[in-house]
Amino acid sequence: MAQVEFDLSISREEYLRYYQAQGRVQVTVMALDGRRVRFPAGILQPFVLSDGVRGRFVIHFDVQGRLSSIERLR
């Protein structure tokens, strides 16, 4: 299973703009290994706290390259 690790810091207000936007809004991040990764903003919803979404995350992909899961590492 492939995975990508990245750090993220999005304020609560910025995330709300993503979440409330029409259509499928994508978040683009630079992974720790230098790859650029894009994913739907909605997958971050479980990680939104009062100050936004912050931390180191890892996204796991299935064998077809589709997003399988996301978890916060710290």
C-alpha positions in Angstrom: 0.0 0.0 0.0 1.4 3.4 -1.0 1.4 6.3 1.4 2.3 10.0 1.5 3.3 12.0 4.6 2.9 15.8 4.9 2.6 18.6 7.4 -0.5 20.8 7.3 -1.5 24.1 8.9 -4.9 25.5 7.9 -6.7 28.0 10.0 -10.3 27.3 11.0 -11.6 30.1 8.8 -9.6 28.9 5.8 -10.9 25.4 6.2 -14.5 26.6 6.5 -14.0 28.4 3.1 -12.9 25.1 1.6 -15.7 23.2 3.2 -18.4 25.6 2.2 -17.3 26.1 -1.4 -19.4 24.8 -4.2 -18.2 21.6 -5.9 -15.3 19.3 -4.9 -12.6 21.6 -3.5 -9.1 20.2 -3.5 -6.3 20.8 -1.0 -2.8 20.7 -2.5 0.2 19.9 -0.2 3.9 19.3 -0.6 4.7 15.9 0.8 7.8 15.4 3.0 9.4 13.5 0.0 8.8 16.4 -2.4 5.8 15.1 -4.2 2.8 17.4 -4.7 -0.4 15.7 -3.6 -4.0 16.9 -4.1 -7.0 15.5 -2.2 -10.6 16.5 -1.3 -10.9 19.0 1.5 -13.7 17.0 3.1 -11.4 14.2 4.2 -9.9 16.7 6.8 -13.2 17.2 8.6 -12.5 14.8 11.4 -9.3 16.7 12.2 -10.8 20.2 12.5 -10.2 21.7 15.9 -11.0 25.2 17.3 -7.8 26.5 15.7 -8.1 24.7 12.4 -6.3 21.7 11.0 -2.7 21.3 12.1 -0.2 18.5 12.3 1.6 15.8 10.4 -0.6 13.5 8.4 -0.3 10.4 6.3 -2.6 9.4 3.5 -2.8 5.7 2.5 -3.7 4.6 -1.0 -5.1 1.3 -2.1 -3.5 -0.8 -4.9 -5.5 1.2 -7.5 -4.1 4.4 -6.2 -7.3 5.6 -4.6 -7.3 7.2 -1.2 -7.9 4.5 1.4 -7.4 6.4 4.7 -5.9 9.4 6.4 -4.5 9.7 9.9 -2.9 12.4 12.0 0.6 11.3 13.2 1.2 14.3 15.5 
